[in-house]
Amino acid sequence: MAISFNKRNKIVKDLFSNKYRKRIVKPKKGKGSFKRKKT
């Protein structure tokens, strides 16, 4: 579980850092919205 989370975290961080940051200019719920959409 820890390894899976780590690997997913890396991808999520990359997407959230580059793509998501550009896509969402004004995140209202930030992490909540992102987690809800991904799940």
mmCIF file of the N, C-alpha and C atoms, coordinates in Angstrom:
data_MODEL
# 
_entry.id   MODEL 
# 
loop_
_atom_site.group_PDB 
_atom_site.id 
_atom_site.type_symbol 
_atom_site.label_atom_id 
_atom_site.label_alt_id 
_atom_site.label_comp_id 
_atom_site.label_asym_id 
_atom_site.label_entity_id 
_atom_site.label_seq_id 
_atom_site.pdbx_PDB_ins_code 
_atom_site.Cartn_x 
_atom_site.Cartn_y 
_atom_site.Cartn_z 
_atom_site.occupancy 
_atom_site.B_iso_or_equiv 
_atom_site.pdbx_formal_charge 
_atom_site.auth_seq_id 
_atom_site.auth_comp_id 
_atom_site.auth_asym_id 
_atom_site.auth_atom_id 
_atom_site.pdbx_PDB_model_num 
ATOM 1   N N  . MET A 1 1  ? 0.842   -1.200 0.000   1.00 0.00 ? 1  MET A N  1 
ATOM 2   C CA . MET A 1 1  ? 0.000   0.000  0.000   1.00 0.00 ? 1  MET A CA 1 
ATOM 3   C C  . MET A 1 1  ? 0.883   1.258  0.000   1.00 0.00 ? 1  MET A C  1 
ATOM 4   N N  . ALA A 1 2  ? 1.900   1.230  0.803   1.00 0.00 ? 2  ALA A N  1 
ATOM 5   C CA . ALA A 1 2  ? 2.778   2.404  0.904   1.00 0.00 ? 2  ALA A CA 1 
ATOM 6   C C  . ALA A 1 2  ? 3.457   2.677  -0.441  1.00 0.00 ? 2  ALA A C  1 
ATOM 7   N N  . ILE A 1 3  ? 3.906   1.605  -1.081  1.00 0.00 ? 3  ILE A N  1 
ATOM 8   C CA . ILE A 1 3  ? 4.602   1.785  -2.367  1.00 0.00 ? 3  ILE A CA 1 
ATOM 9   C C  . ILE A 1 3  ? 3.621   2.322  -3.414  1.00 0.00 ? 3  ILE A C  1 
ATOM 10  N N  . SER A 1 4  ? 2.437   1.752  -3.430  1.00 0.00 ? 4  SER A N  1 
ATOM 11  C CA . SER A 1 4  ? 1.430   2.169  -4.424  1.00 0.00 ? 4  SER A CA 1 
ATOM 12  C C  . SER A 1 4  ? 1.112   3.650  -4.219  1.00 0.00 ? 4  SER A C  1 
ATOM 13  N N  . PHE A 1 5  ? 0.934   4.031  -2.988  1.00 0.00 ? 5  PHE A N  1 
ATOM 14  C CA . PHE A 1 5  ? 0.586   5.420  -2.684  1.00 0.00 ? 5  PHE A CA 1 
ATOM 15  C C  . PHE A 1 5  ? 1.723   6.353  -3.117  1.00 0.00 ? 5  PHE A C  1 
ATOM 16  N N  . ASN A 1 6  ? 2.940   5.883  -2.868  1.00 0.00 ? 6  ASN A N  1 
ATOM 17  C CA . ASN A 1 6  ? 4.109   6.699  -3.208  1.00 0.00 ? 6  ASN A CA 1 
ATOM 18  C C  . ASN A 1 6  ? 4.165   6.915  -4.720  1.00 0.00 ? 6  ASN A C  1 
ATOM 19  N N  . LYS A 1 7  ? 3.961   5.860  -5.458  1.00 0.00 ? 7  LYS A N  1 
ATOM 20  C CA . LYS A 1 7  ? 4.039   5.954  -6.913  1.00 0.00 ? 7  LYS A CA 1 
ATOM 21  C C  . LYS A 1 7  ? 2.909   6.865  -7.426  1.00 0.00 ? 7  LYS A C  1 
ATOM 22  N N  . ARG A 1 8  ? 1.744   6.683  -6.865  1.00 0.00 ? 8  ARG A N  1 
ATOM 23  C CA . ARG A 1 8  ? 0.581   7.479  -7.304  1.00 0.00 ? 8  ARG A CA 1 
ATOM 24  C C  . ARG A 1 8  ? 0.833   8.948  -6.898  1.00 0.00 ? 8  ARG A C  1 
ATOM 25  N N  . ASN A 1 9  ? 1.391   9.134  -5.748  1.00 0.00 ? 9  ASN A N  1 
ATOM 26  C CA . ASN A 1 9  ? 1.638   10.492 -5.248  1.00 0.00 ? 9  ASN A CA 1 
ATOM 27  C C  . ASN A 1 9  ? 2.568   11.243 -6.212  1.00 0.00 ? 9  ASN A C  1 
ATOM 28  N N  . LYS A 1 10 ? 3.551   10.504 -6.697  1.00 0.00 ? 10 LYS A N  1 
ATOM 29  C CA . LYS A 1 10 ? 4.519   11.134 -7.606  1.00 0.00 ? 10 LYS A CA 1 
ATOM 30  C C  . LYS A 1 10 ? 3.807   11.592 -8.885  1.00 0.00 ? 10 LYS A C  1 
ATOM 31  N N  . ILE A 1 11 ? 2.962   10.741 -9.415  1.00 0.00 ? 11 ILE A N  1 
ATOM 32  C CA . ILE A 1 11 ? 2.239   11.081 -10.649 1.00 0.00 ? 11 ILE A CA 1 
ATOM 33  C C  . ILE A 1 11 ? 1.255   12.222 -10.375 1.00 0.00 ? 11 ILE A C  1 
ATOM 34  N N  . VAL A 1 12 ? 0.578   12.109 -9.270  1.00 0.00 ? 12 VAL A N  1 
ATOM 35  C CA . VAL A 1 12 ? -0.413  13.143 -8.920  1.00 0.00 ? 12 VAL A CA 1 
ATOM 36  C C  . VAL A 1 12 ? 0.289   14.476 -8.724  1.00 0.00 ? 12 VAL A C  1 
ATOM 37  N N  . LYS A 1 13 ? 1.436   14.427 -8.070  1.00 0.00 ? 13 LYS A N  1 
ATOM 38  C CA . LYS A 1 13 ? 2.168   15.665 -7.813  1.00 0.00 ? 13 LYS A CA 1 
ATOM 39  C C  . LYS A 1 13 ? 2.601   16.285 -9.151  1.00 0.00 ? 13 LYS A C  1 
ATOM 40  N N  . ASP A 1 14 ? 3.057   15.449 -10.058 1.00 0.00 ? 14 ASP A N  1 
ATOM 41  C CA . ASP A 1 14 ? 3.522   15.936 -11.365 1.00 0.00 ? 14 ASP A CA 1 
ATOM 42  C C  . ASP A 1 14 ? 2.353   16.574 -12.119 1.00 0.00 ? 14 ASP A C  1 
ATOM 43  N N  . LEU A 1 15 ? 1.234   15.878 -12.136 1.00 0.00 ? 15 LEU A N  1 
ATOM 44  C CA . LEU A 1 15 ? 0.064   16.389 -12.866 1.00 0.00 ? 15 LEU A CA 1 
ATOM 45  C C  . LEU A 1 15 ? -0.456  17.644 -12.178 1.00 0.00 ? 15 LEU A C  1 
ATOM 46  N N  . PHE A 1 16 ? -0.548  17.561 -10.877 1.00 0.00 ? 16 PHE A N  1 
ATOM 47  C CA . PHE A 1 16 ? -1.087  18.696 -10.110 1.00 0.00 ? 16 PHE A CA 1 
ATOM 48  C C  . PHE A 1 16 ? -0.166  19.910 -10.237 1.00 0.00 ? 16 PHE A C  1 
ATOM 49  N N  . SER A 1 17 ? 1.122   19.630 -10.375 1.00 0.00 ? 17 SER A N  1 
ATOM 50  C CA . SER A 1 17 ? 2.113   20.712 -10.440 1.00 0.00 ? 17 SER A CA 1 
ATOM 51  C C  . SER A 1 17 ? 2.099   21.385 -11.815 1.00 0.00 ? 17 SER A C  1 
ATOM 52  N N  . ASN A 1 18 ? 2.068   20.569 -12.864 1.00 0.00 ? 18 ASN A N  1 
ATOM 53  C CA . ASN A 1 18 ? 2.187   21.145 -14.219 1.00 0.00 ? 18 ASN A CA 1 
ATOM 54  C C  . ASN A 1 18 ? 0.834   21.331 -14.905 1.00 0.00 ? 18 ASN A C  1 
ATOM 55  N N  . LYS A 1 19 ? 0.166   20.214 -15.173 1.00 0.00 ? 19 LYS A N  1 
ATOM 56  C CA . LYS A 1 19 ? -1.074  20.283 -15.945 1.00 0.00 ? 19 LYS A CA 1 
ATOM 57  C C  . LYS A 1 19 ? -2.219  20.882 -15.132 1.00 0.00 ? 19 LYS A C  1 
ATOM 58  N N  . TYR A 1 20 ? -2.416  20.321 -13.942 1.00 0.00 ? 20 TYR A N  1 
ATOM 59  C CA . TYR A 1 20 ? -3.562  20.786 -13.150 1.00 0.00 ? 20 TYR A CA 1 
ATOM 60  C C  . TYR A 1 20 ? -3.409  22.255 -12.763 1.00 0.00 ? 20 TYR A C  1 
ATOM 61  N N  . ARG A 1 21 ? -2.185  22.658 -12.521 1.00 0.00 ? 21 ARG A N  1 
ATOM 62  C CA . ARG A 1 21 ? -1.955  24.048 -12.099 1.00 0.00 ? 21 ARG A CA 1 
ATOM 63  C C  . ARG A 1 21 ? -2.397  24.989 -13.243 1.00 0.00 ? 21 ARG A C  1 
ATOM 64  N N  . LYS A 1 22 ? -2.077  24.605 -14.458 1.00 0.00 ? 22 LYS A N  1 
ATOM 65  C CA . LYS A 1 22 ? -2.422  25.454 -15.604 1.00 0.00 ? 22 LYS A CA 1 
ATOM 66  C C  . LYS A 1 22 ? -3.927  25.369 -15.876 1.00 0.00 ? 22 LYS A C  1 
ATOM 67  N N  . ARG A 1 23 ? -4.484  24.174 -15.696 1.00 0.00 ? 23 ARG A N  1 
ATOM 68  C CA . ARG A 1 23 ? -5.923  23.963 -15.986 1.00 0.00 ? 23 ARG A CA 1 
ATOM 69  C C  . ARG A 1 23 ? -6.762  24.714 -14.960 1.00 0.00 ? 23 ARG A C  1 
ATOM 70  N N  . ILE A 1 24 ? -6.424  24.544 -13.705 1.00 0.00 ? 24 ILE A N  1 
ATOM 71  C CA . ILE A 1 24 ? -7.213  25.205 -12.644 1.00 0.00 ? 24 ILE A CA 1 
ATOM 72  C C  . ILE A 1 24 ? -6.463  26.459 -12.185 1.00 0.00 ? 24 ILE A C  1 
ATOM 73  N N  . VAL A 1 25 ? -6.890  27.586 -12.694 1.00 0.00 ? 25 VAL A N  1 
ATOM 74  C CA . VAL A 1 25 ? -6.202  28.827 -12.322 1.00 0.00 ? 25 VAL A CA 1 
ATOM 75  C C  . VAL A 1 25 ? -6.637  29.273 -10.934 1.00 0.00 ? 25 VAL A C  1 
ATOM 76  N N  . LYS A 1 26 ? -7.949  29.135 -10.655 1.00 0.00 ? 26 LYS A N  1 
ATOM 77  C CA . LYS A 1 26 ? -8.458  29.564 -9.338  1.00 0.00 ? 26 LYS A CA 1 
ATOM 78  C C  . LYS A 1 26 ? -9.176  28.393 -8.673  1.00 0.00 ? 26 LYS A C  1 
ATOM 79  N N  . PRO A 1 27 ? -8.445  27.472 -8.037  1.00 0.00 ? 27 PRO A N  1 
ATOM 80  C CA . PRO A 1 27 ? -9.079  26.327 -7.382  1.00 0.00 ? 27 PRO A CA 1 
ATOM 81  C C  . PRO A 1 27 ? -9.882  26.769 -6.166  1.00 0.00 ? 27 PRO A C  1 
ATOM 82  N N  . LYS A 1 28 ? -11.167 26.457 -6.177  1.00 0.00 ? 28 LYS A N  1 
ATOM 83  C CA . LYS A 1 28 ? -12.005 26.876 -5.049  1.00 0.00 ? 28 LYS A CA 1 
ATOM 84  C C  . LYS A 1 28 ? -11.831 25.908 -3.874  1.00 0.00 ? 28 LYS A C  1 
ATOM 85  N N  . LYS A 1 29 ? -11.821 24.605 -4.221  1.00 0.00 ? 29 LYS A N  1 
ATOM 86  C CA . LYS A 1 29 ? -11.701 23.623 -3.144  1.00 0.00 ? 29 LYS A CA 1 
ATOM 87  C C  . LYS A 1 29 ? -10.317 22.974 -3.162  1.00 0.00 ? 29 LYS A C  1 
ATOM 88  N N  . GLY A 1 30 ? -9.503  23.343 -4.127  1.00 0.00 ? 30 GLY A N  1 
ATOM 89  C CA . GLY A 1 30 ? -8.134  22.803 -4.158  1.00 0.00 ? 30 GLY A CA 1 
ATOM 90  C C  . GLY A 1 30 ? -8.098  21.288 -4.113  1.00 0.00 ? 30 GLY A C  1 
ATOM 91  N N  . LYS A 1 31 ? -7.583  20.768 -3.000  1.00 0.00 ? 31 LYS A N  1 
ATOM 92  C CA . LYS A 1 31 ? -7.389  19.318 -2.901  1.00 0.00 ? 31 LYS A CA 1 
ATOM 93  C C  . LYS A 1 31 ? -8.725  18.574 -2.919  1.00 0.00 ? 31 LYS A C  1 
ATOM 94  N N  . GLY A 1 32 ? -9.709  19.101 -2.255  1.00 0.00 ? 32 GLY A N  1 
ATOM 95  C CA . GLY A 1 32 ? -11.011 18.403 -2.193  1.00 0.00 ? 32 GLY A CA 1 
ATOM 96  C C  . GLY A 1 32 ? -11.539 18.135 -3.595  1.00 0.00 ? 32 GLY A C  1 
ATOM 97  N N  . SER A 1 33 ? -11.548 19.145 -4.408  1.00 0.00 ? 33 SER A N  1 
ATOM 98  C CA . SER A 1 33 ? -12.076 19.005 -5.775  1.00 0.00 ? 33 SER A CA 1 
ATOM 99  C C  . SER A 1 33 ? -11.223 18.009 -6.550  1.00 0.00 ? 33 SER A C  1 
ATOM 100 N N  . PHE A 1 34 ? -9.911  18.141 -6.405  1.00 0.00 ? 34 PHE A N  1 
ATOM 101 C CA . PHE A 1 34 ? -9.003  17.275 -7.160  1.00 0.00 ? 34 PHE A CA 1 
ATOM 102 C C  . PHE A 1 34 ? -9.201  15.813 -6.749  1.00 0.00 ? 34 PHE A C  1 
ATOM 103 N N  . LYS A 1 35 ? -9.313  15.583 -5.458  1.00 0.00 ? 35 LYS A N  1 
ATOM 104 C CA . LYS A 1 35 ? -9.464  14.206 -4.971  1.00 0.00 ? 35 LYS A CA 1 
ATOM 105 C C  . LYS A 1 35 ? -10.811 13.645 -5.439  1.00 0.00 ? 35 LYS A C  1 
ATOM 106 N N  . ARG A 1 36 ? -11.822 14.454 -5.421  1.00 0.00 ? 36 ARG A N  1 
ATOM 107 C CA . ARG A 1 36 ? -13.167 13.995 -5.766  1.00 0.00 ? 36 ARG A CA 1 
ATOM 108 C C  . ARG A 1 36 ? -13.182 13.617 -7.265  1.00 0.00 ? 36 ARG A C  1 
ATOM 109 N N  . LYS A 1 37 ? -12.545 14.417 -8.076  1.00 0.00 ? 37 LYS A N  1 
ATOM 110 C CA . LYS A 1 37 ? -12.567 14.169 -9.519  1.00 0.00 ? 37 LYS A CA 1 
ATOM 111 C C  . LYS A 1 37 ? -11.775 12.893 -9.838  1.00 0.00 ? 37 LYS A C  1 
ATOM 112 N N  . LYS A 1 38 ? -10.655 12.716 -9.155  1.00 0.00 ? 38 LYS A N  1 
ATOM 113 C CA . LYS A 1 38 ? -9.774  11.570 -9.447  1.00 0.00 ? 38 LYS A CA 1 
ATOM 114 C C  . LYS A 1 38 ? -10.441 10.271 -8.974  1.00 0.00 ? 38 LYS A C  1 
ATOM 115 N N  . THR A 1 39 ? -11.062 10.309 -7.829  1.00 0.00 ? 39 THR A N  1 
ATOM 116 C CA . THR A 1 39 ? -11.660 9.078  -7.274  1.00 0.00 ? 39 THR A CA 1 
ATOM 117 C C  . THR A 1 39 ? -12.838 8.631  -8.122  1.00 0.00 ? 39 THR A C  1 
# 
